[in-house]
Amino acid sequence: MSNKIRVRFPPSPTGYLHVGNARTALFNWLFAKHNKGKFVLRIEDTDIERSKKEYEDDILNGLKWLGLDWDEFYKQSDRIPIYSKYIQKLLNKGRAFWCCHSEEELEKERQEQITQKAIPRHVCSYKSEIRNPKSETGTGKRGIIRLAVDENSTRKIEFEDLIRGHIEFEEQLLGDFSIARNPEAPLYHFAVVVDDYEMEISHVIRGEDHIANTPKQILIQETLGFERPQYAHLPLILGEDRSKLSKRHGTVSLNEYGKQGYLPEAMFNFLALLGFTPPEDKEIISRDKLIEFFDLSKIHKAGAVFDMKKLDWMNGEYIKNLSDEKLAEKIFEISNDEYQISKEELIKIMPLARERIKKLSDISEFGYFFKKPEYEKELLLWKEVRPTEIKNFFARTKEAVERVGTENKEKLRQELDKLGKEAGDRGLIYWPFRVALSGLKASPDPVDIAEILGKEEVVKRIKKAVDKL
C-alpha cells in the first residue's frame, strides 16, 4: 500500500508560516518519504478577505527553505466549481439546506443556551422546509448553507487515531453546522473534505487542535459517500511555560529564524524531534536517517516544548561542521552588505568565530573585525595602574608587534609573555592589548585577533589607544 500513501499540508495564507505549522508539514513530508508516498501542498485561500499573496509567498519560501519539496500543488480558489458541484448535490438531495436566521437570532440563541447550560448547538427550524437559494432574512441578509444533522441521534461518531487511539463524539451535539456561505463559497469543513477525497488523501496528519473538527468532517464524508482517510493528530508545540506556543514566547514565524541566522538543516532536525523520538539515542540526526526512522506510532501524545537553548545548541553544532568558505558564504547571505569586509577577510575570521556563535547573526559580536572599535579610555586601564605606565607598556607591545609581526602567533605570544613577566603582571600587557583591538572586556585571545587583523591594523589600533590615554 506504500505507493498509495498520500498526505497533504493545507496552510491558509492568512498569516506567516508558524513553526508549529512547519512542524506539521515536516511530519507529513517525513511520513510520505518514509513510505515512498506523495506529499501534496494545498493553499486554502477561500477566505478571500484575509488571504494575502505575501502570506502565501512566505509559506512557499519557508517550505523551500526547510527543503520540503512537494509532489503536487493546489489552490482552493482555483477549485470553486468542484465544491459548488458537491454543495448543489447535497441541496438537491435535501441533505443540506439554507438557514436564513439572522446573526442577531443566532446570537440570542447562543446566549440562552449559555444561561440554561444547554448543549451549544443550532438545531435549525429551516431544516424541514424547502427554501429558494436566494431567500433572505428579515434584515435583508443572505443566509448560509448548513448540513442537516439528526438532533435526536444516539449514535457516536468514532474513529481510530493513529497517535491517540480510539476517539468518539456524540452526533447530536454537533447540531446543524454551516458548510458554505453559498454554492460558490464553501467553508473550511466542506472544502477540506472534498479536497481530501478528490486528491485521494490516505492520511490526515495535523495538530491535535483539529480533533474537534474531525466528527463534522466525517459526517460530511458520509453524506457525500466518501471513503474516510486515516487520522493522526500531533501534539501541540508549547512554550517553556507549557502553554501553546505564541508570539508572547518570542519569534514564531519560521522565516524569521532563517533571517536570524538559523540553518535550515538545524531547524529541520530540531522540529523533527518535537514530539518524536527516533530509535537512536542522539540529537543530531541527518535528513536521510530521519526519513528512515519516522514512524507515526513513535509520536508522543504530550505537547512538545520549543526549547530555544536546545535549538541554539543544535544550530551551533551544525555551524561547527561547515567549512570556513561555506560558513562565510552563509553569513554573507543574511548580512545584506551590513559588514564592510570582503568574503576573503571574513573567511579568515571563521576559525575564531565558529566555536563561539550559535547562529549566523552572532557574527555581529565580532564587529571589531569589520570596523574600528569604539570604547571609553577608562576601559584600557588595568587595576590601579596609572595611564602613563600603561602607555609605556603599550609602546613596548607595539614595538614587539612591529618586530615579530602577527602571522606567527606563538612567537608574538612569547614576546608578550616576556613583557608580562617584566611587568610582574600579564594582565598589564594583555588587558589593554585586548581592549585596543576589540573594544571589549571579553573577547577571544587578543593574539588570535591580531593574527586576523594583520600587523598594520594592529599597530594603528595601538596608536589610537595610546592617543586616548
VOGU-3710 file (C-alpha; in Angstrom, 3 decimals, decimal comma):
1> msnkirvrfp> 0,000/0,000/0,000  3,014/2,311/0,287  2,569/3,572/-3,281  -0,941/4,730/-2,351  0,047/6,812/0,655  -0,804/10,442/0,036  -0,644/13,189/2,640  -1,286/16,909/2,477  -0,223/20,138/4,113  -3,042/22,701/3,774
11> psptgylhvg> -1,954/26,121/5,117  -4,179/29,191/4,956  -2,405/32,311/3,614  -3,852/34,467/6,383  -0,591/34,830/8,303  3,104/33,991/8,233  4,211/30,345/8,427  4,182/29,411/12,128  6,845/26,988/13,361  4,023/24,735/14,626
21> nartalfnwl> 2,567/24,509/11,136  6,055/23,973/9,739  6,487/21,004/12,106  3,145/19,600/10,825  4,359/19,978/7,242  7,643/18,309/8,173  5,950/15,287/9,772  3,704/14,862/6,730  6,750/15,102/4,460  8,728/12,565/6,517
31> fakhnkgkfv> 5,780/10,158/6,528  5,423/10,444/2,749  9,145/9,984/2,133  9,398/7,043/4,551  6,547/5,267/2,768  7,546/6,355/-0,763  4,223/8,193/-0,980  3,188/11,652/-2,166  3,277/14,987/-0,344  0,585/17,414/-1,512
41> lriedtdier> 0,716/21,163/-0,818  -2,722/22,778/-0,812  -3,197/26,505/-0,232  -6,567/27,015/1,481  -7,365/30,527/0,300  -11,167/30,565/0,162  -11,180/33,243/2,896  -10,768/35,996/0,319  -10,756/38,899/2,767  -7,946/37,536/4,960
51> skkeyeddil> -5,855/35,669/2,384  -2,863/37,631/1,082  -0,202/36,978/-1,533  2,576/37,962/0,884  1,496/35,218/3,291  1,317/32,648/0,511  4,823/33,618/-0,602  6,046/33,358/2,992  4,617/29,826/3,262  6,174/28,677/-0,006
61> nglkwlgldw> 9,540/30,257/0,838  9,524/28,705/4,304  8,862/25,208/2,989  11,558/25,625/0,335  13,994/26,891/2,981  13,360/23,749/5,056  13,814/21,603/1,969  10,249/20,274/1,950  9,569/19,659/-1,731  6,012/18,845/-2,777
71> defykqsdri> 4,762/16,425/-5,415  1,530/18,274/-6,223  0,297/21,820/-5,663  -3,267/23,147/-5,473  -5,086/26,357/-4,531  -8,652/26,151/-3,292  -9,535/29,380/-5,081  -8,981/27,500/-8,358  -11,370/24,720/-7,334  -14,631/26,575/-6,662
81> piyskyiqkl> -16,606/24,728/-9,410  -15,719/21,404/-7,770  -17,061/22,473/-4,368  -20,117/24,042/-5,943  -20,990/20,756/-7,646  -20,985/18,858/-4,354  -22,823/21,574/-2,426  -25,574/21,645/-5,035  -25,769/17,852/-4,872  -26,473/17,982/-1,114
91> lnkgrafwcc> -29,006/20,790/-1,554  -30,841/18,824/-4,242  -30,984/15,730/-2,034  -32,185/17,700/0,976  -29,060/16,731/2,961  -28,091/20,397/3,124  -30,348/23,429/3,372  -30,418/27,197/3,514  -30,572/28,632/7,026  -31,972/32,145/6,949
101> hseeeleker> -31,640/33,027/10,622  -30,030/36,395/11,192  -26,837/36,849/13,175  -28,903/38,514/15,894  -31,190/35,483/16,169  -28,252/33,087/16,329  -26,511/35,173/18,984  -29,685/35,307/21,068  -29,918/31,509/20,840  -26,271/31,143/21,945
111> qeqitqkaip> -26,806/33,365/24,950  -29,928/31,431/26,002  -28,015/28,159/25,778  -25,262/29,568/27,957  -27,816/30,770/30,521  -29,630/27,429/30,534  -26,378/25,452/30,409  -27,756/23,657/27,361  -25,849/21,923/24,569  -24,235/24,672/22,423
121> rhvcsyksei> -25,696/23,744/19,035  -28,029/25,156/16,401  -30,997/22,944/15,520  -32,373/24,907/12,607  -36,111/25,328/12,047  -35,483/25,813/8,324  -34,162/22,257/8,026  -37,553/20,741/7,206  -38,523/23,432/4,712  -37,659/23,826/1,041
131> rnpksetgtg> -36,041/27,229/0,595  -35,152/29,151/-2,520  -31,352/29,647/-2,601  -31,960/33,380/-2,912  -34,075/33,577/0,225  -33,138/36,389/2,524  -33,577/37,020/6,202  -35,911/39,640/7,535  -32,967/42,031/7,856  -32,078/41,671/4,205
141> krgiirlavd> -29,022/39,468/4,816  -28,399/36,282/2,910  -28,484/33,022/4,829  -25,892/30,258/4,889  -25,945/26,585/3,906  -25,956/24,032/6,702  -25,629/20,250/6,813  -28,724/18,549/8,221  -27,760/16,616/11,358  -30,107/14,383/13,375
151> enstrkiefe> -30,557/16,211/16,665  -32,103/13,118/18,246  -29,390/10,704/17,184  -27,979/8,337/19,822  -25,076/7,417/17,571  -21,441/8,062/18,400  -19,091/9,158/15,649  -15,972/7,079/16,228  -12,531/6,890/14,664  -9,168/5,344/15,474
161> dlirghiefe> -6,463/7,963/15,711  -3,025/6,595/14,762  -1,453/8,556/17,611  -4,201/8,872/20,235  -6,173/5,694/19,764  -9,971/5,480/19,987  -11,872/8,796/19,891  -15,627/9,306/19,809  -18,164/12,143/19,735  -21,952/12,219/20,130
171> eqllgdfsia> -23,563/13,089/16,811  -26,488/15,022/18,319  -24,127/17,506/19,992  -22,984/18,867/16,634  -26,250/20,485/15,594  -26,820/21,681/12,034  -23,429/23,183/11,256  -22,593/25,508/8,367  -20,757/24,225/5,302  -20,973/27,153/2,837
181> rnpeaplyhf> -21,967/30,789/2,509  -23,405/29,908/-0,890  -22,672/27,252/-3,554  -19,636/29,257/-4,737  -18,262/29,950/-1,258  -17,527/26,742/0,697  -16,472/26,947/4,324  -13,473/25,184/5,840  -15,005/21,824/6,797  -16,648/21,249/3,441
191> avvvddyeme> -13,722/22,289/1,250  -11,308/20,138/3,279  -13,461/17,034/2,909  -13,953/17,478/-0,829  -10,256/18,164/-1,406  -9,102/15,191/0,647  -11,410/12,951/-1,371  -10,596/14,408/-4,775  -6,857/14,333/-4,044  -7,073/10,774/-2,697
201> ishvirgedh> -5,501/11,684/0,632  -4,866/8,500/2,605  -3,675/10,027/5,901  -4,660/13,316/7,522  -1,768/14,267/9,818  -2,453/17,518/11,667  -2,347/19,212/15,068  -4,449/17,999/17,970  -6,384/21,284/17,909  -8,171/19,806/14,873
211> iantpkqili> -9,564/16,809/16,775  -12,861/18,623/17,397  -13,189/19,238/13,642  -12,988/15,546/12,803  -16,583/14,451/13,604  -18,050/17,216/11,428  -15,772/16,230/8,581  -16,669/12,562/8,998  -20,376/13,454/8,762  -19,754/15,352/5,530
221> qetlgferpq> -17,771/12,391/4,167  -20,603/10,012/4,994  -23,239/12,294/3,486  -21,272/12,517/0,235  -20,406/8,817/0,235  -16,655/9,431/0,528  -14,162/6,940/1,930  -12,665/8,059/5,233  -8,905/8,768/5,443  -6,871/7,699/8,460
231> yahlplilge> -6,313/10,377/11,091  -3,254/11,186/13,174  -3,354/14,216/15,482  0,009/15,600/16,527  0,822/17,055/19,949  0,900/20,836/20,127  4,146/22,757/20,378  4,368/24,526/23,728  6,310/27,461/25,084  8,603/26,954/28,053
241> drsklskrhg> 5,674/27,803/30,372  3,881/24,815/28,750  1,152/26,944/27,208  0,505/26,850/23,451  3,404/28,475/21,592  2,507/32,023/20,584  4,096/35,397/19,858  4,387/36,153/23,561  7,019/33,399/23,750  9,121/35,145/21,094
251> tvslneygkq> 9,601/34,513/17,381  7,107/32,008/15,932  7,482/32,771/12,208  9,659/30,136/10,539  11,268/32,531/8,066  12,289/34,893/10,872  14,530/32,138/12,213  16,208/31,972/8,831  16,770/35,745/8,867  18,284/35,477/12,360
261> gylpeamfnf> 20,842/33,008/11,087  19,485/29,582/11,966  20,459/26,955/9,414  17,643/25,065/7,654  19,361/21,763/8,392  19,393/22,563/12,107  15,761/23,715/12,128  14,722/20,579/10,210  16,497/18,398/12,781  15,090/20,378/15,719
271> lallgftppe> 11,468/20,362/14,524  11,626/16,648/13,670  12,375/15,858/17,319  9,492/17,943/18,706  7,144/15,157/19,728  9,050/12,330/18,069  11,846/10,168/19,462  13,920/8,223/16,939  15,389/4,831/17,908  18,956/6,115/18,051
281> dkeiisrdkl> 19,864/7,856/21,291  21,268/11,052/19,795  20,147/14,551/18,931  21,993/15,352/15,698  20,385/13,207/13,009  20,648/13,545/9,246  17,658/14,107/6,987  18,040/10,661/5,438  18,137/8,989/8,851  15,036/10,868/9,986
291> ieffdlskih> 13,209/9,642/6,873  14,326/6,108/7,653  13,301/6,275/11,323  10,000/8,157/11,033  7,049/6,256/12,478  3,659/7,685/13,498  3,425/5,143/16,309  6,506/6,725/17,914  4,996/10,210/18,142  4,228/11,377/21,670
301> kagavfdmkk> 0,767/12,281/22,916  2,022/15,036/25,238  2,887/18,513/23,993  6,461/19,232/22,918  8,292/22,228/24,416  10,023/24,578/21,969  13,354/24,831/23,798  15,336/27,792/22,455  18,500/26,730/24,286  18,370/23,368/22,560
311> ldwmngeyik> 17,768/24,994/19,170  20,741/27,327/19,732  22,941/24,394/20,746  21,838/22,318/17,755  22,356/25,206/15,349  25,810/25,747/16,821  26,665/22,098/16,184  25,662/22,412/12,535  27,678/25,638/12,226  30,777/23,874/13,575
321> nlsdeklaek> 30,566/21,325/10,766  30,612/23,934/7,989  33,818/24,733/6,147  35,249/28,237/6,551  34,199/29,081/2,997  30,639/27,753/3,401  30,132/29,464/6,763  31,346/32,795/5,394  29,063/32,386/2,384  26,013/31,797/4,585
331> ifeisndeyq> 26,851/34,798/6,765  27,053/36,969/3,651  23,619/35,705/2,575  21,933/37,167/5,670  24,155/40,221/6,181  22,657/42,396/3,396  26,019/44,148/2,962  25,962/45,108/6,628  29,645/44,251/7,053  32,232/46,277/5,172
341> iskeelikim> 34,566/43,366/4,658  35,445/41,083/1,776  34,489/37,422/1,753  38,180/36,510/1,845  38,668/38,569/5,015  35,512/37,047/6,542  36,813/33,541/5,845  39,873/34,341/7,999  37,557/35,062/10,964  35,683/31,760/10,732
351> plarerikkl> 38,065/29,558/12,762  37,787/32,055/15,607  34,026/32,557/15,324  32,834/29,007/14,588  33,126/27,708/18,156  31,566/30,828/19,632  28,473/31,564/17,552  25,112/29,806/17,902  23,500/31,485/14,894  24,873/33,322/11,892
361> sdisefgyff> 23,743/36,741/13,143  26,008/36,264/16,178  28,859/37,302/13,889  27,896/40,830/14,967  29,716/40,048/18,227  32,895/40,151/16,152  32,159/43,643/14,848  35,679/44,813/15,719  36,905/42,917/12,656  34,597/44,938/10,388
371> kkpeyekell> 35,256/48,409/11,765  37,471/50,097/14,315  36,076/49,612/17,844  34,685/52,463/19,907  35,292/52,478/23,678  35,959/54,799/26,603  39,581/55,280/27,625  38,785/54,023/31,155  38,319/50,543/29,689  42,033/50,468/28,829
381> lwkevrptei> 43,067/50,815/32,460  44,215/47,745/34,332  43,560/47,624/38,071  45,161/50,657/39,766  47,930/51,111/37,205  48,418/54,702/36,053  47,715/55,608/32,402  51,319/56,751/31,862  52,619/53,334/32,855  50,123/51,583/30,537
391> knffartkea> 51,288/53,904/27,724  54,872/52,820/28,322  53,986/49,124/28,071  51,784/49,850/25,038  54,875/51,290/23,342  56,780/48,067/24,041  53,811/45,988/22,835  53,735/47,994/19,610  57,488/47,503/19,174  57,069/43,717/19,629
401> vervgtenke> 54,285/43,587/17,023  56,331/45,599/14,536  59,367/43,373/15,101  57,837/39,864/15,014  54,603/40,580/13,115  51,258/38,878/13,721  51,402/35,860/11,428  53,468/33,773/13,838  51,142/33,694/16,844  53,411/31,667/19,072
411> klrqeldklg> 56,343/33,989/18,576  54,181/37,052/19,294  52,746/35,364/22,370  56,250/34,634/23,666  57,166/38,297/23,274  54,040/39,451/25,117  54,537/36,874/27,873  58,095/38,151/28,310  56,733/41,692/28,675  54,166/40,455/31,178
421> keagdrgliy> 56,882/38,830/33,240  58,889/42,042/33,275  55,782/43,981/34,296  55,091/41,498/37,075  51,514/41,047/35,814  50,461/39,544/32,451  47,170/41,428/32,713  49,033/44,724/32,394  50,041/43,679/28,869  47,118/41,565/27,677
431> wpfrvalsgl> 44,182/43,627/29,051  44,989/46,918/27,286  46,004/44,971/24,156  42,620/43,184/24,110  40,678/46,436/24,539  42,711/48,234/21,884  41,950/45,519/19,342  38,324/44,662/20,229  36,968/47,485/22,393  35,563/44,794/24,713
441> kaspdpvdia> 36,134/43,459/28,219  35,721/39,914/26,968  36,811/38,641/23,579  38,794/35,791/22,043  42,547/35,721/22,683  43,923/39,100/21,503  46,825/37,286/19,821  44,288/35,381/17,702  42,574/38,679/16,883  45,915/40,237/15,973
451> eilgkeevvk> 46,704/37,400/13,551  43,488/38,095/11,620  43,744/41,904/11,700  47,339/41,901/10,495  50,350/43,890/11,694  49,432/47,174/10,035  45,916/47,335/11,511  47,108/46,186/14,964  49,681/48,964/15,071  47,020/51,540/14,075
461> rikkavdkl> 44,727/50,396/16,869  47,505/50,506/19,456  48,301/54,070/18,397  44,640/55,019/18,747  44,597/53,528/22,275  47,708/55,460/23,239  46,126/58,670/21,965  43,084/58,016/24,192  45,353/57,653/27,216
//
